[in-house]
């Protein structure tokens, strides 16, 4: 997006950014199982993982 190169590939999927595709897949599973903390002040709405 901008700035100096970090020297390796980055992968972006929805809210997840990583240098590893495997870590992105792990983050998807963690989101589905509720492992991420709830956003303070927004406890009433849960945004499901997009399909695809």
N, C-alpha and C positions, 0 to 999 in steps of 0.2 A: 504494500500500500504506500509506503514511503520510508525514507531513511536508508541507512546503510544496510547492505545485505548481511544476514545472519550466518551465511556460509553453508546453509543446508536447506532442503526442501521443507515447506510448511504445508499442512493440509488443513482445510477449513470445511467444516460441515455444521450447519446451523449455528449454535453458540460455542462450538468446540474448535479449538485450534491446537495442533500438535505437529511435531516433526515425525510422528509415527502413525500410520494408518491403523495399526493395532490398538494404539491408545485411544484413538477416536472411537473405535468399536467398543472398547471397554467403557468409555464415557457414556455411550448410548445405553449400555446395559445398566450402568450405575444410575442414570437418570430414570430409566424405567422402574427400577426397584426402590427409588426414593432415597438414594444414598447422599444426594446433594442437600445442603442446608436450604431451608425456606428463606426467601428474601424478606428481611425485616420490614414490617409495614405492609406486606402483601401476602399475608398468611391465608387469605380466603381463595385465591385463584392459583390453580396449578395448570401450567401449560404442558400438555402432553407432547411427547417426542413426535416430530413430523414423520409421516410415512415416507419410505423411499430411501 
